[in-house]
């Protein structure tokens, strides 16, 4: 299961961020291949929040990760957990220094979910942009699809949202958020090895040797 854990802290997230990085290897050893930390991100405007992307084997492992590990980190206050349903990941350039990363949340009317998913899962995107991942989330009533993009300018992204996404039948609202910080826990080769798969969870057995 691919999961985003929004970790809310009592203070700005630097100490929590550093502690998650420090505990990454011990956590993965504890769960013996049943829990893989993928990366950390920080959304602009969410001062006391860090987002941890993980792949876990089942809900029991997810519960243990949150309750017995993440909750023990100093200054951690609460959690919000998002599932990624029917996720798709995309090949990325090795060097992304000239890109800025954004996350886009969509509110889509229920009868149009399948059509919007089918149209936006296509990797085609304007020059100067790269899709990172795409998935259903249903994490609250106002958002049901989330995807991440790299863009060489915010203007290119905003134009794409206004001219393409906002005009899709069924899209009721789009929210664009800049990702101001990111810490990957998997290698570039690992990402590329599963990026071209059909929508599915990561199959770690066939990635062995790439991490």
C-alpha positions as a LaTeX table, in Angstrom:
\begin{tabular}{lrrr}
\hline
Residue & $x$ (\AA) & $y$ (\AA) & $z$ (\AA) \\
\hline
Unk1 & 0.00 & 0.00 & 0.00 \\
Unk2 & 1.29 & 3.42 & $-0.92$ \\
Unk3 & 0.61 & 5.92 & 1.84 \\
Unk4 & 1.25 & 9.60 & 2.57 \\
Unk5 & 1.59 & 10.29 & 6.29 \\
Unk6 & 1.14 & 13.99 & 7.10 \\
Unk7 & 3.11 & 14.45 & 10.32 \\
Unk8 & 2.09 & 17.51 & 12.31 \\
Unk9 & 4.48 & 18.87 & 14.93 \\
Unk10 & 4.19 & 21.32 & 17.80 \\
Unk11 & 6.96 & 23.47 & 16.31 \\
Unk12 & 8.45 & 23.97 & 12.83 \\
Unk13 & 9.41 & 20.58 & 11.42 \\
Unk14 & 13.23 & 20.71 & 11.24 \\
Unk15 & 13.83 & 18.50 & 14.28 \\
Unk16 & 11.13 & 16.02 & 13.25 \\
Unk17 & 12.49 & 15.98 & 9.70 \\
Unk18 & 16.04 & 15.23 & 10.90 \\
Unk19 & 14.84 & 12.50 & 13.26 \\
Unk20 & 12.89 & 10.70 & 10.52 \\
Unk21 & 16.01 & 10.68 & 8.33 \\
Unk22 & 18.04 & 9.31 & 11.25 \\
Unk23 & 15.49 & 6.57 & 11.99 \\
Unk24 & 14.89 & 5.48 & 8.41 \\
Unk25 & 17.24 & 2.47 & 8.42 \\
Unk26 & 16.28 & 1.22 & 11.92 \\
Unk27 & 12.59 & 1.46 & 11.00 \\
Unk28 & 13.01 & $-0.52$ & 7.80 \\
Unk29 & 15.09 & $-3.17$ & 9.61 \\
Unk30 & 12.40 & $-3.50$ & 12.28 \\
Unk31 & 9.75 & $-4.32$ & 9.68 \\
Unk32 & 11.96 & $-6.71$ & 7.68 \\
Unk33 & 10.94 & $-5.69$ & 4.17 \\
Unk34 & 7.32 & $-4.90$ & 5.02 \\
Unk35 & 7.81 & $-1.13$ & 5.24 \\
Unk36 & 9.78 & 1.07 & 2.82 \\
Unk37 & 10.25 & 4.78 & 3.34 \\
Unk38 & 10.22 & 6.44 & $-0.10$ \\
Unk39 & 10.74 & 10.14 & 0.55 \\
Unk40 & 9.92 & 13.17 & 2.71 \\
Unk41 & 8.44 & 16.42 & 1.45 \\
Unk42 & 7.50 & 19.80 & 2.90 \\
Unk43 & 4.55 & 21.71 & 1.41 \\
Unk44 & 4.77 & 25.49 & 1.28 \\
Unk45 & 2.38 & 27.14 & 3.70 \\
Unk46 & 2.27 & 24.12 & 6.03 \\
Unk47 & 4.77 & 25.30 & 8.63 \\
Unk48 & 4.41 & 22.47 & 11.12 \\
Unk49 & 3.94 & 19.57 & 8.71 \\
Unk50 & 6.19 & 17.02 & 7.02 \\
Unk51 & 4.85 & 14.47 & 4.53 \\
Unk52 & 6.32 & 10.97 & 4.60 \\
Unk53 & 5.65 & 8.70 & 1.61 \\
Unk54 & 5.82 & 5.00 & 2.47 \\
Unk55 & 5.02 & 1.61 & 1.00 \\
Unk56 & 3.71 & $-0.84$ & 3.61 \\
Unk57 & 2.50 & $-4.42$ & 3.31 \\
Unk58 & $-0.74$ & $-3.98$ & 5.27 \\
Unk59 & $-2.68$ & $-1.77$ & 7.68 \\
Unk60 & $-1.22$ & $-3.49$ & 10.73 \\
Unk61 & 2.30 & $-2.52$ & 9.67 \\
Unk62 & 1.11 & 1.02 & 8.97 \\
Unk63 & $-0.42$ & 1.23 & 12.45 \\
Unk64 & 2.77 & $-0.02$ & 14.09 \\
Unk65 & 4.88 & 2.44 & 12.09 \\
Unk66 & 2.76 & 5.39 & 13.21 \\
Unk67 & 2.09 & 4.39 & 16.83 \\
Unk68 & 5.37 & 2.78 & 17.88 \\
Unk69 & 7.86 & 4.78 & 15.79 \\
Unk70 & 6.69 & 8.10 & 14.34 \\
Unk71 & 4.57 & 9.01 & 17.38 \\
Unk72 & 7.63 & 8.60 & 19.61 \\
Unk73 & 9.56 & 11.35 & 17.82 \\
Unk74 & 9.90 & 14.48 & 19.93 \\
Unk75 & 7.48 & 17.33 & 19.04 \\
Unk76 & 5.22 & 15.12 & 16.89 \\
Unk77 & 1.64 & 16.08 & 17.68 \\
Unk78 & $-0.74$ & 14.33 & 15.24 \\
Unk79 & $-1.13$ & 12.54 & 11.92 \\
Unk80 & $-3.33$ & 12.58 & 8.82 \\
Unk81 & $-3.02$ & 9.52 & 6.57 \\
Unk82 & $-3.77$ & 9.45 & 2.82 \\
Unk83 & $-3.92$ & 6.28 & 0.75 \\
Unk84 & $-2.78$ & 6.43 & $-2.88$ \\
Unk85 & $-5.21$ & 4.38 & $-4.98$ \\
Unk86 & $-4.32$ & 3.25 & $-8.52$ \\
Unk87 & $-1.03$ & 5.18 & $-8.45$ \\
Unk88 & 1.10 & 5.84 & $-11.50$ \\
Unk89 & 4.72 & 6.98 & $-11.36$ \\
Unk90 & 6.62 & 8.56 & $-14.26$ \\
Unk91 & 10.24 & 8.55 & $-15.47$ \\
Unk92 & 12.17 & 11.60 & $-14.31$ \\
Unk93 & 15.34 & 13.34 & $-15.52$ \\
Unk94 & 18.40 & 12.47 & $-13.46$ \\
Unk95 & 19.18 & 16.15 & $-12.90$ \\
Unk96 & 16.17 & 18.13 & $-11.65$ \\
Unk97 & 17.98 & 21.24 & $-10.39$ \\
Unk98 & 16.26 & 23.49 & $-12.93$ \\
Unk99 & 12.80 & 22.25 & $-11.89$ \\
Unk100 & 10.51 & 23.19 & $-9.02$ \\
Unk101 & 8.14 & 20.58 & $-7.66$ \\
Unk102 & 4.42 & 21.13 & $-7.10$ \\
Unk103 & 1.49 & 19.04 & $-5.93$ \\
Unk104 & $-1.96$ & 19.50 & $-7.47$ \\
Unk105 & $-5.16$ & 18.42 & $-5.72$ \\
Unk106 & $-8.41$ & 18.06 & $-7.66$ \\
Unk107 & $-11.99$ & 18.01 & $-6.53$ \\
Unk108 & $-13.86$ & 15.97 & $-9.15$ \\
Unk109 & $-17.57$ & 15.25 & $-9.36$ \\
Unk110 & $-18.11$ & 11.54 & $-8.75$ \\
Unk111 & $-19.58$ & 10.59 & $-12.17$ \\
Unk112 & $-16.49$ & 12.05 & $-13.89$ \\
Unk113 & $-13.79$ & 10.38 & $-11.81$ \\
Unk114 & $-12.98$ & 7.67 & $-14.36$ \\
Unk115 & $-12.84$ & 10.11 & $-17.29$ \\
Unk116 & $-10.61$ & 12.62 & $-15.49$ \\
Unk117 & $-8.30$ & 9.84 & $-14.31$ \\
Unk118 & $-8.03$ & 8.42 & $-17.84$ \\
Unk119 & $-7.23$ & 11.82 & $-19.35$ \\
Unk120 & $-4.71$ & 12.98 & $-16.78$ \\
Unk121 & $-2.81$ & 9.73 & $-16.26$ \\
Unk122 & $-1.35$ & 10.17 & $-19.75$ \\
Unk123 & 2.28 & 11.32 & $-19.37$ \\
Unk124 & 1.82 & 14.02 & $-22.03$ \\
Unk125 & 2.43 & 17.43 & $-20.51$ \\
Unk126 & 3.68 & 20.81 & $-21.81$ \\
Unk127 & 7.36 & 21.40 & $-22.55$ \\
Unk128 & 9.22 & 22.34 & $-19.39$ \\
Unk129 & 7.16 & 20.07 & $-17.13$ \\
Unk130 & 7.43 & 16.45 & $-15.94$ \\
Unk131 & 4.82 & 14.41 & $-14.10$ \\
Unk132 & 6.09 & 12.69 & $-10.92$ \\
Unk133 & 3.10 & 10.62 & $-9.74$ \\
Unk134 & $-0.67$ & 10.51 & $-10.12$ \\
Unk135 & $-3.31$ & 8.81 & $-7.93$ \\
Unk136 & $-6.73$ & 8.84 & $-6.40$ \\
Unk137 & $-6.59$ & 9.86 & $-2.72$ \\
Unk138 & $-10.12$ & 10.63 & $-1.48$ \\
Unk139 & $-8.43$ & 12.04 & 1.62 \\
Unk140 & $-11.32$ & 14.39 & 2.33 \\
Unk141 & $-14.52$ & 15.50 & 0.64 \\
Unk142 & $-12.89$ & 18.39 & $-1.23$ \\
Unk143 & $-10.04$ & 16.44 & $-2.86$ \\
Unk144 & $-10.06$ & 13.07 & $-4.60$ \\
Unk145 & $-7.17$ & 13.11 & $-7.10$ \\
Unk146 & $-3.62$ & 14.19 & $-6.38$ \\
Unk147 & $-0.62$ & 14.42 & $-8.64$ \\
Unk148 & 2.84 & 15.90 & $-8.49$ \\
Unk149 & 4.77 & 17.64 & $-11.25$ \\
Unk150 & 8.16 & 19.18 & $-11.85$ \\
Unk151 & 8.07 & 22.49 & $-13.69$ \\
Unk152 & 10.76 & 24.89 & $-14.88$ \\
Unk153 & 8.46 & 27.79 & $-13.99$ \\
Unk154 & 5.32 & 28.29 & $-11.98$ \\
Unk155 & 3.87 & 30.23 & $-14.91$ \\
Unk156 & 4.03 & 27.19 & $-17.21$ \\
Unk157 & 2.29 & 25.10 & $-14.56$ \\
Unk158 & $-0.42$ & 27.66 & $-13.84$ \\
Unk159 & $-1.15$ & 27.98 & $-17.55$ \\
Unk160 & $-1.47$ & 24.20 & $-17.89$ \\
Unk161 & $-3.86$ & 24.05 & $-14.93$ \\
Unk162 & $-5.99$ & 26.95 & $-16.20$ \\
Unk163 & $-6.14$ & 25.88 & $-19.86$ \\
Unk164 & $-6.26$ & 22.09 & $-19.54$ \\
Unk165 & $-7.21$ & 20.77 & $-16.12$ \\
Unk166 & $-9.78$ & 23.40 & $-15.17$ \\
Unk167 & $-11.64$ & 22.79 & $-18.44$ \\
Unk168 & $-12.04$ & 19.04 & $-17.98$ \\
Unk169 & $-15.69$ & 18.07 & $-17.43$ \\
Unk170 & $-16.26$ & 17.25 & $-13.77$ \\
Unk171 & $-13.29$ & 19.15 & $-12.33$ \\
Unk172 & $-14.83$ & 21.39 & $-9.69$ \\
Unk173 & $-11.65$ & 22.84 & $-8.18$ \\
Unk174 & $-7.86$ & 22.64 & $-8.44$ \\
Unk175 & $-5.36$ & 23.52 & $-5.73$ \\
Unk176 & $-1.67$ & 24.02 & $-6.55$ \\
Unk177 & 0.90 & 23.83 & $-3.74$ \\
Unk178 & 4.65 & 24.30 & $-4.07$ \\
Unk179 & 6.89 & 21.63 & $-2.55$ \\
Unk180 & 9.65 & 23.63 & $-0.91$ \\
Unk181 & 11.79 & 20.75 & 0.33 \\
Unk182 & 12.25 & 17.09 & $-0.57$ \\
Unk183 & 14.39 & 14.21 & 0.73 \\
Unk184 & 14.39 & 10.98 & $-1.32$ \\
Unk185 & 15.07 & 7.64 & 0.37 \\
Unk186 & 15.24 & 5.57 & $-2.82$ \\
Unk187 & 17.75 & 5.79 & $-5.63$ \\
Unk188 & 17.18 & 7.30 & $-9.04$ \\
Unk189 & 17.55 & 3.83 & $-10.62$ \\
Unk190 & 14.90 & 2.39 & $-8.32$ \\
Unk191 & 12.46 & 5.11 & $-9.30$ \\
Unk192 & 13.10 & 4.58 & $-12.99$ \\
Unk193 & 12.70 & 0.81 & $-12.69$ \\
Unk194 & 9.04 & 1.02 & $-11.71$ \\
Unk195 & 8.02 & 4.32 & $-13.29$ \\
Unk196 & 6.76 & 2.72 & $-16.51$ \\
Unk197 & 4.57 & 0.12 & $-14.82$ \\
Unk198 & 0.81 & 0.19 & $-15.19$ \\
Unk199 & $-1.02$ & 1.76 & $-12.23$ \\
Unk200 & $-0.16$ & $-0.47$ & $-9.28$ \\
Unk201 & 1.63 & $-0.54$ & $-5.99$ \\
Unk202 & 5.40 & $-0.93$ & $-6.01$ \\
Unk203 & 6.48 & $-4.57$ & $-6.22$ \\
Unk204 & 9.60 & $-4.56$ & $-4.08$ \\
Unk205 & 10.63 & $-8.14$ & $-4.88$ \\
Unk206 & 11.52 & $-7.27$ & $-8.46$ \\
Unk207 & 13.29 & $-4.07$ & $-7.39$ \\
Unk208 & 15.76 & $-5.88$ & $-5.17$ \\
Unk209 & 19.25 & $-4.76$ & $-6.10$ \\
Unk210 & 18.16 & $-1.28$ & $-7.21$ \\
Unk211 & 17.59 & 0.31 & $-3.80$ \\
\hline
\end{tabular}
